[in-house]
Amino acid sequence: MSSINLYSEAEQLEKKLNGACLDTRLALQPSLSKVIDRMRQEGMHVPSRLRQLDAALCEDAMEARFDNLPV
């Protein structure tokens, strides 16, 4: 996949995530992580806003996993 396509895909995901509900964010998190991983593998620069968004989504996903644990 070309660098332009990867950037485009990342930007589309970013737009979908902007203001999305938690369920949508959790559903799209793996896709964003995969795009960022492919960008890194291709040696592309990953913008800090995408890295921060991915980190926030990963944190949301971890918290969601622990919300179901009995106390």
C-alpha positions in Angstrom: 0.0 0.0 0.0 1.4 3.4 -0.9 2.2 6.0 1.7 -0.6 8.3 0.3 -3.1 5.5 0.8 -2.0 4.8 4.3 -2.2 8.5 5.3 -5.6 8.7 3.6 -6.9 5.7 5.5 -5.5 7.0 8.8 -7.2 10.4 8.2 -10.5 8.7 7.4 -10.4 6.7 10.6 -9.4 9.9 12.5 -12.5 11.7 11.1 -14.8 8.7 12.1 -13.3 8.7 15.6 -13.7 12.5 16.1 -16.7 12.8 18.4 -17.7 9.2 18.1 -19.3 7.2 21.0 -17.2 4.8 23.1 -18.5 1.7 21.2 -17.5 3.1 17.9 -14.1 4.1 19.2 -13.5 0.6 20.6 -14.6 -0.9 17.3 -12.3 1.3 15.2 -9.2 1.1 17.6 -7.8 -2.1 16.0 -8.0 -0.6 12.5 -6.2 2.5 13.5 -3.5 0.5 15.3 -3.0 -1.7 12.2 -2.7 1.4 9.9 -0.1 3.0 12.2 1.8 -0.3 12.4 1.9 -0.5 8.6 3.1 3.1 8.4 5.9 2.3 10.8 6.8 -0.8 8.8 7.0 1.2 5.7 9.3 3.7 7.4 6.8 6.5 7.2 6.5 9.3 9.7 3.5 8.8 12.0 2.1 12.2 13.0 2.0 12.8 16.7 -1.8 13.4 16.7 -2.3 9.8 15.3 0.1 8.3 17.9 -1.8 10.2 20.7 -5.1 9.1 19.3 -4.0 5.5 19.1 -2.6 5.6 22.7 -5.9 7.1 24.0 -7.9 4.4 22.1 -5.7 1.6 23.5 -6.3 3.0 27.0 -10.0 3.1 26.4 -10.0 -0.5 25.3 -8.0 -1.6 28.4 -10.4 0.2 30.7 -13.4 -1.3 28.9 -12.0 -4.8 29.5 -11.7 -4.2 33.2 -15.2 -2.7 33.5 -16.6 -6.2 33.3 -14.6 -7.7 36.1 -16.5 -8.4 39.3 -15.4 -6.6 42.4 
